[in-house]
């Protein structure tokens, strides 16, 4: 099946929104102290991030004017697939292995969150690029979405850069900034997809 740049952009944007929804559900359930199977949410996220990685490559291959942004989206998706995979495959066994492996568990956790920060950093970067382009070419609602994508992208870019350095202390603020940036990145990508030739 052939995918145009426009169609692939819409699909990538859809799966970006899926990851926003899963993040909100996960945080909401954790905050309400409701027991749930985190593996189900993480598996949905893994599939969504794989789809993002694949479909973000199509606009690049089709000669999109936003190659750097789509490269950032594709790599951000790939980094997030790896960090989710670490959660699914490694968190449980190592955390249940006892105190002797506690330092190993902490290292794995820190590594997973480094990739989490890196992925959100890249989504923020993509949001800045697409947002600024929308501001330049759009009107009305497009300019507003572009401004929000650029601003939230800048916030995610900065906080997740700090997260890569500071570690777990930045999880809440960097995660919130990254989630907001992902939402407006998806909206900006969807609007800009209308300008893609194929």
C-alpha positions in Angstrom: 0.0 0.0 0.0 1.3 3.4 -1.0 1.1 6.3 1.5 1.3 9.9 0.4 3.1 12.4 2.6 -0.2 13.9 3.6 -1.8 10.6 4.6 1.3 9.5 6.5 1.4 12.9 8.3 -2.2 12.5 9.4 -1.5 9.0 10.7 1.6 10.1 12.6 -0.5 13.0 14.1 -3.2 10.6 15.1 -0.8 8.3 17.0 0.9 11.3 18.6 -2.6 12.1 20.1 -2.9 8.5 21.2 0.2 8.8 23.3 -1.1 12.0 24.8 -4.3 10.2 25.8 -2.4 7.2 27.3 -0.2 9.6 29.3 -3.2 11.4 30.7 -5.0 8.1 31.6 -1.8 6.7 33.2 -1.2 9.9 35.3 -4.9 10.1 36.2 -5.1 6.5 37.4 -1.8 6.9 39.4 -3.0 10.1 40.9 -6.3 8.6 41.9 -4.5 5.6 43.4 -6.6 3.3 41.2 -5.0 -0.2 40.6 -4.6 -1.0 36.9 -2.4 -3.0 34.6 0.3 -0.6 33.4 1.5 -3.1 30.9 -1.7 -2.7 28.9 -1.1 1.1 28.6 2.6 0.7 27.9 1.8 -1.8 25.1 -0.6 0.6 23.5 2.1 3.3 23.7 4.7 1.0 22.2 2.5 0.3 19.2 1.7 4.0 18.9 5.4 5.0 19.0 6.3 2.4 16.5 3.6 3.8 14.2 4.9 7.4 14.8 8.4 6.3 13.9 7.3 4.6 10.7 4.9 7.1 9.4 7.1 10.1 10.2 9.6 8.7 7.8 7.2 8.8 4.8 7.0 12.7 4.5 10.8 12.7 4.6 11.0 10.1 1.8 8.4 12.0 -0.2 10.4 15.3 -0.1 8.5 17.1 2.6 9.6 20.7 3.2 9.8 19.8 6.9 12.5 17.1 6.8 14.2 18.1 10.1 10.9 18.1 12.0 9.8 14.7 10.7 13.3 13.3 11.4 12.9 14.5 15.0 9.4 13.0 15.2 10.7 9.6 13.9 13.7 9.5 16.3 11.5 10.7 19.2 9.1 7.8 18.5 12.0 5.3 18.3 13.5 6.5 21.6 10.1 6.2 23.3 9.6 2.7 21.9 12.9 1.7 23.5 12.0 3.3 26.9 8.6 1.7 26.9 10.2 -1.7 26.0 12.5 -1.3 29.0 9.5 -0.8 31.2 7.7 -3.8 29.8 10.6 -6.2 29.7 12.9 -5.1 32.5 11.2 -3.1 35.3 9.3 -6.1 36.7 11.9 -8.8 36.8 14.7 -6.5 38.2 12.5 -4.8 40.7 11.4 -8.2 42.1 14.9 -9.6 42.3 15.5 -8.1 45.7 17.7 -5.6 47.4 20.9 -7.0 45.9 19.8 -5.7 42.5 18.3 -2.4 43.6 21.2 -0.4 42.1 20.7 -2.2 38.8 17.0 -1.4 38.9 17.8 2.2 39.5 20.2 2.3 36.6 17.7 0.7 34.3 15.0 3.2 35.5 17.4 6.1 34.9 18.3 4.9 31.5 14.6 4.5 30.5 13.8 8.0 31.7 16.8 9.4 29.8 15.3 8.0 26.6 11.9 9.4 27.7 13.4 12.9 28.1 15.2 12.6 24.8 12.0 11.6 23.0 10.1 14.5 24.4 13.0 16.8 23.7 12.8 15.8 20.0 9.0 16.2 19.9 9.5 19.6 21.4 12.0 20.5 18.7 9.7 19.3 16.0 6.9 21.4 17.5 9.1 24.5 17.4 9.9 23.9 13.7 6.4 23.1 12.5 4.8 25.8 14.8 7.1 28.5 13.4 6.3 27.5 9.9 2.5 27.6 10.6 2.9 31.0 12.1 4.6 32.2 8.8 2.1 30.7 6.4 -1.1 30.3 8.3 -4.0 32.6 9.2 -6.4 32.7 12.2 -6.6 29.3 13.8 -3.5 28.0 12.0 -1.4 30.8 13.5 -2.8 30.2 16.9 -2.0 26.5 16.7 1.4 27.3 15.3 2.1 29.7 18.2 1.0 27.1 20.8 3.1 24.3 19.1 6.1 26.6 19.1 5.7 27.7 22.7 4.9 24.3 24.2 7.6 22.8 22.0 10.1 25.3 23.5 8.9 24.4 27.0 9.4 20.7 26.3 12.7 21.3 24.6 14.1 23.2 27.6 12.6 21.0 30.4 13.5 17.7 28.8 17.0 18.9 28.1 17.3 19.6 31.9 15.7 16.2 32.5 18.5 14.5 30.5 21.0 16.2 32.8 19.1 16.2 36.2 17.3 12.9 35.9 14.3 11.8 37.8 13.8 15.1 39.6 12.5 16.6 36.4 10.0 13.8 35.5 6.7 15.6 36.4 7.5 19.0 34.9 9.3 17.6 31.8 6.6 15.0 31.3 3.8 17.6 31.5 5.6 19.9 29.1 6.3 17.1 26.7 2.7 15.9 26.7 1.4 19.4 26.0 4.0 19.8 23.2 3.0 16.5 21.7 -0.6 17.5 21.5 0.1 20.7 19.7 2.8 19.1 17.5 0.1 16.7 16.4 -2.3 19.5 15.6 0.3 21.5 13.8 1.3 18.4 11.8 -2.3 17.8 10.8 -2.8 21.4 9.6 0.5 21.4 7.7 -0.4 18.0 6.1 -3.0 19.9 4.0 -0.1 21.7 2.2 1.8 18.5 1.4 1.7 17.6 -2.3 2.0 13.9 -2.0 
